[in-house]
Amino acid sequence: MIKRFLTFGLSLISSMIVAQETGSEDNKPLIEKTSLSALKFRSIGPALTSGRIADLAVNPNNHAEYYVATASGGVWKTTNHGITYHPVFDDQGSYSIGCITLDPSNPHVIWVGSGENNNQRSVAYGDGIYKSEDGGKSWSNMGLKNSEHIGMIVVHPENPDVVYVAAYGPLWSSGGDRGIYKSTDGGKNWEKILDVSENTGFNEIHMDPRNPDVLYATAHQRRRHVWTYISGGPESAIYKSTDGGKNWTQLKNGIPSGDKGRIALAIPPSNPDVVYAMVEGHGVYRSDDRGASFSFQNPYETSGNYYVELVPHPTDENTVYSMDTYMHVSRDGGKSWNRLPEDKKHVDNHCLWINPDNPDQMIAGCDGGLYETYDNAANWQFKPNLPITQFYKVAVDNALPFYNIYGGTQDNFSLGGPSRTTNRSGITNADWFVTNTGDGFETVIDPVDPNIIYAQSQYGGLVRYDKKNGESVGIHPSPAYGEAAYRWNWDAPLLISPHD
């Protein structure tokens, strides 16, 4: 009898356990029980604009082939001068890219530093260094996963196993993998060869084109908080090594002491004795003796949270370009700076490739995508087929037969467009429309009248857009006379009452 009761009790407990497991499965949210494997993403636009470019790497043996590193869209490759691009990094651990470099002895070997190398509010972090040995078909993570942001990578021109990395380190915290790192086995192992502190990383490393043992590196002390951004300090500096990174010397002669922001360097390949330095908070400096001494040239500078990058002309040591909201160029060794012609081109430039065989041809990467010129910036051609627009937020309405999608983008307006169309050609640019300018953020559709759209831009900018007639009315709240100014976040929340 006792045995029968024991058997019954065990059977009952087993049944209860099975019932609980089944019940717990039934109690899961529907989204967790639903398989989405059959759903495939499709691109619906817009191709009105593109998105932020972080870096470029062009095959030196075939300029029709190049790689595009994007701020939050991975890496893209073209083999036909940009007529078409295809993504080569989608299956990797990071979508945010800071820099990309090709092995000078084998352009099919690609090095990627993940985590955008800027310090803006909208940057995303990465998970270290990646390497491809087959032109981007496959990738391996090579470490430095706690760097979060990689500034620059250089590869020895004769020994591809020797690689240097400028690790910027975390933007929102101290520590992490930050400093100058060197590998002598193709990235399998890394040695930190230059370190400043837990608050200071390195944004650039350069190699003398005549002697790969001569290195220049720039340290940047920076930190972003929710309420402010610290873009410099006494630890920002320029360093030089003449023995492949074994020993380093800080270059101080002619460089201002005290607090400095982000520093950019440019070494003209036509005369590597010349070194240009842009020092945030101070201006442009030039050395004619490989950094032994610098002389002040001009107070021109750019923002260290978004720019401070210099690109030397390949054949003229006195010409150097500066990445900026509007690109600038100096043709007299840094003494004077002028805006480069950018008619009908997007602003906010981050990288520039200059054809060493024909310097009139240049490719620029900016917040609006890629642009190419063949006449020394007199005219620019937009590359419209890189779908990397950065949407902060999206919203949908309940329109029939196809609902509409709205969203605010990084520096490419607030936009709206259909989810589908009856057009046999599919959704086109003509189907999309602009609801607000600037950096777009939140969009809310009137629950009563779906033709009324509330579209927001940076710092609380707000318009009411009427889709029927295209009218846009600014309704940004303003303080009354005598009231203190309102304080808005870069991305301010927006809510419309569901009741009234």
C-alpha atoms as one frame of an Amber mdcrd trajectory, in Angstrom:
protein
   0.000   0.000   0.000   2.764   2.406   0.977   4.578   1.545  -2.259   1.413
   2.246  -4.263   0.951   5.617  -2.540   4.597   6.458  -3.135   4.303   5.582
  -6.801   1.120   7.650  -7.074   2.786  10.568  -5.311   5.814  10.517  -7.607
   3.561  10.290 -10.659   1.527  13.261  -9.394   4.664  15.345  -8.776   5.981
  14.467 -12.253   2.654  15.477 -13.793   2.703  18.751 -11.869   6.268  19.522
 -13.054   5.321  18.818 -16.687   2.187  20.925 -16.277   4.209  23.774 -14.773
   6.759  23.637 -17.605   3.977  23.624 -20.177   2.176  26.375 -18.331   5.332
  28.493 -18.124   5.769  28.128 -21.871   2.152  29.238 -22.406   2.682  32.204
 -20.101   5.540  33.602 -22.185   4.805  36.801 -24.121   3.613  36.186 -27.661
   6.729  37.786 -29.115   8.913  35.192 -27.357   6.844  32.285 -28.670   6.732
  33.584 -32.237   9.336  32.571 -34.795  10.455  35.478 -36.961  12.979  33.484
 -38.974  10.865  33.661 -42.141  10.666  37.452 -42.043  13.328  39.144 -44.162
  14.253  42.804 -44.023  13.819  44.766 -47.231  15.133  48.214 -48.030  12.364
  50.747 -48.583  14.514  53.880 -48.752  14.935  56.704 -48.768  17.751  57.231
 -51.250  17.301  60.987 -50.958  20.387  60.922 -48.784  22.788  58.439 -47.243
  24.495  58.464 -43.836  27.626  59.195 -41.838  30.924  57.876 -43.214  33.791
  57.216 -40.817  36.631  56.129 -43.117  37.654  54.925 -46.582  40.221  52.411
 -47.815  41.011  52.323 -51.547  42.893  49.485 -53.232  46.174  51.121 -54.339
  46.430  48.714 -57.280  42.834  49.137 -58.442  41.049  52.382 -57.579  37.733
  50.955 -58.761  37.751  48.821 -55.629  37.352  50.398 -52.228  35.811  49.844
 -48.808  33.555  52.230 -46.902  33.544  52.223 -43.107  30.310  53.695 -41.792
  29.371  55.155 -38.425  26.546  52.694 -37.801  26.098  50.612 -40.938  29.105
  48.284 -41.020  31.519  48.009 -43.948  30.569  48.200 -47.636  32.589  47.266
 -50.709  32.538  48.387 -54.321  34.466  46.947 -57.251  33.128  49.325 -59.926
  33.936  52.869 -58.750  30.845  53.055 -56.563  28.216  52.157 -59.136  27.135
  49.421 -56.724  28.015  48.599 -53.113  27.401  45.500 -51.066  27.738  44.952
 -47.307  30.580  42.715 -46.155  30.365  43.093 -42.370  26.728  42.407 -41.462
  27.358  39.150 -39.587  30.018  40.544 -37.274  29.759  41.688 -33.668  29.687
  45.426 -34.282  27.813  47.696 -36.667  29.769  50.835 -35.692  33.124  51.337
 -37.436  35.881  53.798 -36.604  38.594  53.084 -39.164  39.614  50.726 -41.957
  43.069  49.945 -43.373  44.366  47.750 -46.177  47.612  45.816 -45.882  49.969
  47.754 -48.209  51.632  44.520 -49.335  48.333  42.688 -49.922  45.168  44.790
 -50.386  42.971  41.714 -49.922  43.911  41.797 -46.230  41.650  44.276 -44.458
  41.882  45.606 -40.929  38.812  47.159 -39.304  38.658  49.058 -36.026  35.151
  48.916 -34.604  33.526  51.709 -32.609  33.286  55.101 -34.261  36.365  57.273
 -33.696  34.428  60.452 -32.931  33.085  61.732 -29.635  29.643  62.965 -30.629
  26.473  62.177 -28.648  25.348  59.771 -31.372  28.429  57.549 -31.635  28.168
  53.819 -30.949  30.859  51.603 -29.438  32.464  48.506 -30.922  34.105  45.261
 -29.839  37.697  45.497 -30.976  39.793  44.771 -34.058  38.700  42.681 -37.041
  40.754  41.173 -39.853  39.821  39.708 -43.225  42.274  37.863 -45.456  39.949
  37.318 -48.423  38.722  40.751 -49.430  35.923  40.914 -46.870  34.315  37.502
 -47.453  35.139  36.323 -43.929  36.316  38.008 -40.744  38.034  37.218 -37.467
  37.919  39.267 -34.299  41.537  39.897 -33.311  40.996  41.233 -29.795  41.117
  44.568 -27.931  37.407  44.075 -27.299  37.340  46.555 -24.429  38.658  49.420
 -26.538  35.099  50.390 -27.602  36.507  52.997 -30.054  39.476  52.515 -32.402
  41.103  55.634 -33.824  43.516  54.344 -36.453  45.390  51.232 -37.670  48.676
  51.124 -39.606  50.399  48.076 -41.096  54.119  47.706 -41.753  54.675  48.046
 -45.537  57.152  45.155 -45.734  56.193  42.899 -42.818  52.388  42.424 -42.667
  52.667  40.708 -39.277  53.581  44.053 -37.697  50.473  46.099 -36.958  49.957
  49.205 -34.812  46.634  50.306 -33.327  45.611  53.622 -31.788  42.969  52.567
 -29.255  40.785  55.482 -28.186  39.140  53.643 -25.308  35.653  54.060 -23.814
  34.033  57.473 -24.254  31.645  57.346 -21.301  33.961  55.746 -18.732  37.596
  55.300 -17.772  39.795  52.261 -18.300  39.326  49.704 -21.041  41.824  48.939
 -23.785  43.300  52.353 -24.532  46.791  53.261 -25.720  49.082  52.318 -28.607
  49.171  48.564 -29.232  51.548  46.545 -31.406  51.274  43.060 -32.833  54.178
  41.155 -34.395  52.174  38.056 -35.338  49.404  39.418 -37.524  47.069  40.345
 -34.671  47.143  37.113 -32.677  48.706  38.884 -29.726  48.917  42.552 -28.734
  51.397  44.446 -26.588  50.614  47.880 -25.200  53.675  49.931 -26.126  52.439
  53.389 -25.103  50.096  54.260 -22.257  49.190  57.552 -20.587  46.344  56.978
 -18.116  42.929  55.404 -17.663  41.347  58.627 -18.939  43.458  59.196 -22.048
  43.459  57.179 -25.240  45.030  57.582 -28.667  43.140  58.791 -31.721  45.908
  58.634 -34.350  49.109  56.772 -35.232  51.207  57.556 -38.316  54.209  55.922
 -39.932  57.003  57.766 -41.710  56.721  56.606 -45.360  60.530  56.416 -45.620
  61.137  54.495 -42.396  58.430  52.273 -40.852  60.221  52.324 -37.483  59.487
  56.048 -37.150  56.034  56.506 -35.619  53.943  59.482 -34.514  50.961  59.152
 -32.163  48.445  61.570 -30.682  46.921  61.162 -27.223  43.522  62.640 -26.398
  42.166  63.123 -22.895  38.373  63.146 -23.169  35.190  62.022 -21.440  31.507
  62.360 -22.216  28.862  62.639 -19.509  25.114  62.974 -19.878  25.340  66.625
 -18.855  28.602  67.686 -20.555  31.564  66.738 -22.732  35.186  67.176 -21.628
  37.262  67.517 -24.777  40.779  67.854 -23.478  43.238  68.184 -20.641  46.963
  68.262 -19.875  47.440  64.657 -21.012  46.614  65.371 -24.675  49.973  65.269
 -26.489  52.055  64.206 -29.495  54.522  61.314 -29.189  57.265  60.008 -31.476
  59.208  56.741 -31.673  62.221  55.986 -33.871  62.578  52.299 -32.971  59.248
  50.734 -33.828  57.546  51.722 -30.586  60.125  50.512 -28.058  60.762  54.033
 -26.810  58.684  57.195 -27.093  59.383  60.900 -26.734  56.753  63.565 -26.209
  57.074  66.356 -28.784  56.809  69.630 -26.850  58.985  72.179 -28.672  56.555
  74.746 -30.069  53.437  72.872 -28.969  51.429  74.766 -26.322  51.590  73.449
 -22.768  48.652  72.990 -20.434  45.220  71.825 -21.532  44.863  70.664 -25.123
  42.024  68.974 -26.930  42.090  66.489 -29.769  45.170  66.590 -32.017  45.407
  65.660 -35.693  48.594  65.009 -37.660  49.434  64.987 -41.361  52.738  63.860
 -42.872  53.053  64.760 -46.584  54.357  61.739 -48.517  56.213  64.128 -50.829
  58.331  65.367 -47.892  58.018  63.447 -44.605  60.266  65.958 -42.850  57.125
  68.113 -42.664  54.608  67.348 -39.957  51.356  69.280 -39.564  49.501  69.332
 -36.259  46.066  70.736 -35.554  45.638  71.194 -31.810  42.088  71.724 -30.603
  41.905  74.928 -28.584  45.077  76.371 -30.119  45.304  76.108 -33.910  47.584
  74.733 -36.631  51.311  74.090 -36.207  53.989  72.964 -38.644  57.322  71.205
 -38.225  60.016  71.056 -40.890  62.376  68.833 -38.909  60.318  65.688 -38.246
  58.723  67.045 -35.112  61.850  68.313 -33.363  60.246  71.780 -33.315  56.895
  73.251 -34.337  55.914  76.753 -35.343  52.447  78.305 -35.052  50.763  78.875
 -38.419  47.104  79.818 -37.911  44.452  79.814 -35.139  42.093  77.781 -37.360
  40.740  74.683 -35.613  37.729  72.375 -35.718  35.535  70.611 -33.175  37.270
  67.753 -31.385  34.087  65.828 -30.754  33.365  65.469 -34.474  36.347  66.457
 -36.640  40.037  67.387 -36.090  41.425  65.305 -38.959  44.013  66.403 -41.538
  44.737  64.892 -44.961  47.965  65.793 -46.802  48.177  66.304 -50.550  50.047
  63.373 -52.147  52.487  65.492 -54.178  52.477  69.025 -52.712  53.887  69.325
 -49.202  52.316  72.773 -48.727  48.747  71.636 -49.395  46.759  70.033 -46.595
  43.020  69.467 -46.146  40.993  69.726 -42.949  37.826  67.779 -42.240  35.211
  70.181 -40.930  31.565  71.168 -41.210  32.749  72.731 -44.461  35.999  71.225
 -45.695  38.967  73.616 -45.624  42.284  73.613 -47.460  45.603  75.356 -46.967
  47.881  75.763 -49.975  50.660  77.702 -48.242  51.856  75.301 -45.593  49.104
  75.987 -43.067  49.405  79.790 -42.914  45.967  80.452 -44.400  42.841  78.315
 -44.726  39.919  78.589 -47.116  36.704  76.680 -47.630  36.760  74.067 -50.362
  33.963  74.389 -52.960  31.110  72.116 -51.851  28.159  73.334 -53.878  25.224
  70.886 -53.643  27.232  68.647 -51.331  26.332  67.589 -47.802  28.291  69.110
 -44.923  30.077  67.556 -41.905  33.127  65.891 -43.457  34.982  63.034 -41.777
  37.363  61.495 -44.306  38.973  62.211 -47.679  40.829  60.051 -50.188  43.001
  61.781 -52.784  44.091  59.851 -55.840  47.921  59.838 -55.678  48.101  59.525
 -59.471  45.540  62.251 -60.163  44.994  64.556 -57.169  42.045  66.247 -58.878
  40.084  63.098 -58.104  38.907  62.891 -54.503  36.302  60.925 -52.560  34.841
  62.583 -49.456  32.870  60.913 -46.689  30.471  63.065 -44.689  27.233  62.902
 -42.698  25.327  62.651 -45.968  27.325  59.765 -47.465  29.943  59.648 -50.204
  30.768  62.295 -52.808  33.337  62.134 -55.596  35.023  64.872 -57.606  37.223
  64.692 -60.691  37.923  68.430 -60.986  39.500  69.337 -57.646  36.197  69.975
 -55.836  34.661  72.229 -58.492  31.854  69.671 -58.809  30.812  66.753 -56.615
  28.902  63.620 -57.575  26.701  62.036 -54.899  26.702  58.259 -54.423  22.998
  57.590 -53.724  23.136  53.827 -53.335  24.535  53.428 -49.809  21.497  52.723
 -47.560  23.087  53.749 -44.270  20.889  56.627 -43.096  20.924  56.793 -39.284
  17.390  56.888 -37.911  17.143  57.856 -34.264  13.508  56.774 -33.954  10.676
  55.578 -36.201   6.882  55.764 -36.041   4.012  54.404 -38.131   0.445  55.430
 -38.875  -2.624  53.320 -39.650  -3.135  54.423 -43.233  -4.747  52.043 -45.734
  -4.010  50.157 -47.881  -0.353  50.643 -46.849   0.771  52.243 -43.630   3.393
  55.020 -43.684   6.696  55.101 -41.841   8.170  58.229 -40.289  11.483  58.880
 -38.616  14.143  61.377 -37.608  17.668  60.970 -38.911  21.137  62.102 -37.934
  21.723  65.311 -39.917  19.466  64.210 -42.770  16.074  65.638 -41.772  12.870
  64.015 -40.564  11.272  61.958 -43.286   8.139  60.010 -44.151   7.357  57.374
 -46.749   5.121  54.391 -47.558   5.699  50.840 -46.399   4.535  49.561 -49.807
   3.278  50.905 -53.105   1.218  49.826 -56.107   3.954  51.127 -58.395   5.439
  48.249 -60.397   8.874  49.808 -59.888   8.486  49.715 -56.116   8.999  52.566
 -53.671  10.859  55.502 -55.243  12.365  58.722 -53.911   9.248  60.561 -55.109
   7.218  58.621 -52.526   9.252  60.061 -49.647   8.836  63.565 -48.219  10.587
  65.809 -45.692   8.611  66.751 -42.570  11.350  68.734 -40.797  14.959  69.797
 -41.354  18.113  69.508 -39.248  18.908  66.470 -37.133  15.611  64.633 -36.928
  14.453  62.832 -33.817  11.003  61.818 -32.676   7.960  61.882 -34.970   4.382
  61.549 -33.706   1.260  61.186 -35.845  -1.977  62.880 -34.792  -4.270  60.023
 -33.637  -7.350  61.807 -35.001  -5.991  63.179 -38.278  -3.172  61.030 -39.768
  -2.314  63.854 -42.180  -0.955  65.936 -39.290   2.616  65.022 -38.375   4.614
  66.404 -35.442   8.316  66.205 -36.320  11.148  67.109 -33.991  14.710  68.305
 -34.575  17.636  68.776 -32.190  17.215  70.635 -28.897  13.434  70.502 -28.917
  12.821  72.009 -32.359   9.254  71.082 -33.325   7.015  71.578 -36.359   3.480
  70.593 -37.261   3.495  69.234 -40.807   0.340  68.900 -42.921   0.757  66.070
 -45.385  -2.159  67.279 -47.530  -0.713  70.644 -48.495   2.928  70.365 -47.339
   2.568  73.249 -44.863   5.086  73.237 -42.013   4.477  75.423 -38.948   7.024
  75.853 -36.188   5.528  75.213 -32.745   8.694  75.075 -30.668   7.786  76.111
 -27.095   9.401  79.376 -26.050   9.670  80.996 -22.615   7.515  83.990 -21.810
   9.057  87.421 -21.532  11.244  87.543 -18.439  11.333  83.770 -18.000  14.591
  81.827 -17.960  15.504  80.092 -21.197  14.233  76.555 -21.597  16.908  73.855
 -21.494  16.478  71.124 -24.087  18.274  67.846 -24.510  19.872  67.006 -27.850
  17.180  64.329 -28.196  14.183  65.667 -26.287  11.201  63.346 -25.643   7.930
  64.021 -27.461   4.483  62.744 -26.460   1.028  63.488 -27.818  -2.000  62.968
 -25.585  -4.134  59.972 -26.581  -7.151  61.672 -24.978  -7.046  65.184 -26.398
